[in-house]
Amino acid sequence: MPQNNRIVLASRPQGDVKPENFRRDSVASAAPGDGQVLVRVIYLSLDPYMRPRMTEMNSYTPPFELNQPLTGGAVAEVIESKSDRFRAGDIVMGMFGWEQYSIADARLLRKIDAKAAPLIANLGVLGMPGYTAYHGMLRIGQPKPGETVFVSAATGAVGAVAGQLAKIKGARVVGCAGSDAKCEFAVKELGYDACFNHTKERDYDAVLKKLCPKGIDVNFENVGGPIFHAVFKAMNNFGRMAMCGAISEYQDTTPRPGPDKMFTIIQRRLEIKGFIVSDHMQSMGEFVRDVGGWIKEGKIRYRETVVEGLDNAPKAFMGLLKGENFGKLVVKIGDEPKL
Ligand SMILES: NC(=O)c1ccc[n+]([C@@H]2O[C@H](COP(=O)([O-])OP(=O)(O)OC[C@H]3O[C@@H](n4cnc5c(N)ncnc54)[C@H](OP(=O)(O)O)[C@@H]3O)[C@@H](O)[C@H]2O)c1
């Protein structure tokens, strides 16, 4: 069995994640049992939800186990199969460890057509983040032509798709992002009508008034914190909020106060709905058909940050929590097979 390099959770972070919360080790990879496969991980997705899973927080997914590899969505190649569902050489998607080789229950894996789309797209625009945007924007936000839509983390894996979907539906779309380069990308490449750099323009009430003079009808929330509070105040009557994420709060050690004027929800008849994409997987086929088609038509564009090597995963993940990624963040752990 091959030697398996892994990144395990060494300790639970208090506040910001630090290098000492991770440890690299190396063990002999196990052999697959009946119904299992041994895979070689090619691309590992790094996602914000991993930060709450590093704590003991009682959430919709259980905490990562101490001294075990962290896990994440990944694309991998089957090396050995003890299941009649897969054979060696198949390319699959599933939840695997932050490691070079993983054992998995074959029933939890999905075979992917490696020729249909670039492998990384299955972790981003055509995978979980893209589908999160699709569900949140189209099912909850339901933007109409002429309405104003706001998207925070506008160029991220989820935000970039969410903003472009709102444009496809005929809305005016405004976003915020963490650098001038990201804002330029949002406007020039993704088609946002406007985008502000939230690290420079700190008077969020004033900038939203300027960029959203008619108020906001749909908010796609990725960040939380002070930007969310300002957006909340700018919401129009009958506005909708798709509450997707609150990344600015994931490293907090004490709870933050919420928006102070909760009566606003009633006065403005707001619909505020939190969602977790894994509860809504039934429309995945429709999503792949629609978004795949819009990518071919050039209506949806995307960008990825690919970090080379498993050993760089912890640093890349810490960077994600500070906005250092530009588009979907993926770690390349192994080479793509030659097709
Ligand atoms: N509900 C669901 O089912 C679901 C599924 C997937 C993702 N999500 C959520 O969606 C959000 C976006 O996820 P993603 O995968 O698309 O990640 P991403 O946007 O590709 O990367 C995270 C981005 O968040 C921004 N950010 C990080 N720390 C921040 C801070 N302290 N304050 C403000 N902005 C900060 C940065 O963008 P800037 O540089 O532009 O600030 C960073 O690049 C996250 O909140 C995530 O938890 C929810």
Ligand as a Chemical Component Dictionary entry (heavy atoms), coordinates in Angstrom:
data_LIG
# 
_chem_comp.id                   LIG 
_chem_comp.type                 NON-POLYMER 
_chem_comp.pdbx_formal_charge   0 
_chem_comp.three_letter_code    LIG 
# 
loop_
_chem_comp_atom.comp_id 
_chem_comp_atom.atom_id 
_chem_comp_atom.alt_atom_id 
_chem_comp_atom.type_symbol 
_chem_comp_atom.charge 
_chem_comp_atom.model_Cartn_x 
_chem_comp_atom.model_Cartn_y 
_chem_comp_atom.model_Cartn_z 
_chem_comp_atom.pdbx_ordinal 
LIG N1  N1  N 0  -25.226 28.017 2.905  1  
LIG C1  C1  C 0  -24.505 27.164 2.208  2  
LIG O1  O1  O 0  -24.931 26.029 1.907  3  
LIG C2  C2  C 0  -23.128 27.580 1.763  4  
LIG C3  C3  C 0  -22.410 26.823 0.817  5  
LIG C4  C4  C 0  -21.163 27.292 0.384  6  
LIG C5  C5  C 0  -20.640 28.482 0.910  7  
LIG N2  N2  N 1  -21.357 29.158 1.854  8  
LIG C6  C6  C 0  -20.871 30.436 2.387  9  
LIG O2  O2  O 0  -20.736 31.338 1.307  10 
LIG C7  C7  C 0  -19.716 32.294 1.619  11 
LIG C8  C8  C 0  -18.734 32.362 0.459  12 
LIG O3  O3  O 0  -18.118 31.092 0.321  13 
LIG P1  P1  P 0  -17.146 30.789 -0.915 14 
LIG O4  O4  O 0  -16.934 29.337 -0.950 15 
LIG O5  O5  O -1 -17.663 31.485 -2.117 16 
LIG O6  O6  O 0  -15.771 31.465 -0.456 17 
LIG P2  P2  P 0  -14.957 32.573 -1.248 18 
LIG O7  O7  O 0  -15.859 33.744 -1.438 19 
LIG O8  O8  O 0  -14.360 31.976 -2.458 20 
LIG O9  O9  O 0  -13.797 32.935 -0.229 21 
LIG C9  C9  C 0  -14.077 33.585 0.942  22 
LIG C10 C10 C 0  -14.086 35.119 0.724  23 
LIG O10 O10 O 0  -14.745 35.723 1.814  24 
LIG C11 C11 C 0  -14.220 37.024 2.002  25 
LIG N3  N3  N 0  -13.804 37.172 3.400  26 
LIG C12 C12 C 0  -13.011 36.350 4.104  27 
LIG N4  N4  N 0  -12.865 36.808 5.355  28 
LIG C13 C13 C 0  -13.587 37.944 5.424  29 
LIG C14 C14 C 0  -13.827 38.895 6.456  30 
LIG N5  N5  N 0  -13.306 38.731 7.686  31 
LIG N6  N6  N 0  -14.623 39.948 6.183  32 
LIG C15 C15 C 0  -15.159 40.091 4.950  33 
LIG N7  N7  N 0  -14.956 39.233 3.927  34 
LIG C16 C16 C 0  -14.177 38.184 4.185  35 
LIG C17 C17 C 0  -13.008 37.159 1.095  36 
LIG O11 O11 O 0  -13.412 37.868 -0.061 37 
LIG P3  P3  P 0  -13.060 39.424 -0.230 38 
LIG O12 O12 O 0  -11.565 39.506 -0.416 39 
LIG O13 O13 O 0  -13.829 39.814 -1.419 40 
LIG O14 O14 O 0  -13.507 40.122 1.029  41 
LIG C18 C18 C 0  -12.695 35.724 0.738  42 
LIG O15 O15 O 0  -12.026 35.628 -0.491 43 
LIG C19 C19 C 0  -19.100 31.830 2.937  44 
LIG O16 O16 O 0  -19.668 32.576 3.986  45 
LIG C20 C20 C 0  -19.501 30.397 3.043  46 
LIG O17 O17 O 0  -19.552 29.928 4.373  47 
LIG C21 C21 C 0  -22.569 28.733 2.268  48 
# 
loop_
_chem_comp_bond.comp_id 
_chem_comp_bond.atom_id_1 
_chem_comp_bond.atom_id_2 
_chem_comp_bond.value_order 
_chem_comp_bond.pdbx_ordinal 
LIG N1  C1  SING 1  
LIG C1  O1  DOUB 2  
LIG C1  C2  SING 3  
LIG C2  C3  SING 4  
LIG C2  C21 DOUB 5  
LIG C3  C4  DOUB 6  
LIG C4  C5  SING 7  
LIG C5  N2  DOUB 8  
LIG N2  C6  SING 9  
LIG N2  C21 SING 10 
LIG C6  O2  SING 11 
LIG C6  C20 SING 12 
LIG O2  C7  SING 13 
LIG C7  C8  SING 14 
LIG C7  C19 SING 15 
LIG C8  O3  SING 16 
LIG O3  P1  SING 17 
LIG P1  O4  DOUB 18 
LIG P1  O5  SING 19 
LIG P1  O6  SING 20 
LIG O6  P2  SING 21 
LIG P2  O7  DOUB 22 
LIG P2  O8  SING 23 
LIG P2  O9  SING 24 
LIG O9  C9  SING 25 
LIG C9  C10 SING 26 
LIG C10 O10 SING 27 
LIG C10 C18 SING 28 
LIG O10 C11 SING 29 
LIG C11 N3  SING 30 
LIG C11 C17 SING 31 
LIG N3  C12 SING 32 
LIG N3  C16 SING 33 
LIG C12 N4  DOUB 34 
LIG N4  C13 SING 35 
LIG C13 C14 SING 36 
LIG C13 C16 DOUB 37 
LIG C14 N5  SING 38 
LIG C14 N6  DOUB 39 
LIG N6  C15 SING 40 
LIG C15 N7  DOUB 41 
LIG N7  C16 SING 42 
LIG C17 O11 SING 43 
LIG C17 C18 SING 44 
LIG O11 P3  SING 45 
LIG P3  O12 DOUB 46 
LIG P3  O13 SING 47 
LIG P3  O14 SING 48 
LIG C18 O15 SING 49 
LIG C19 O16 SING 50 
LIG C19 C20 SING 51 
LIG C20 O17 SING 52 
# 
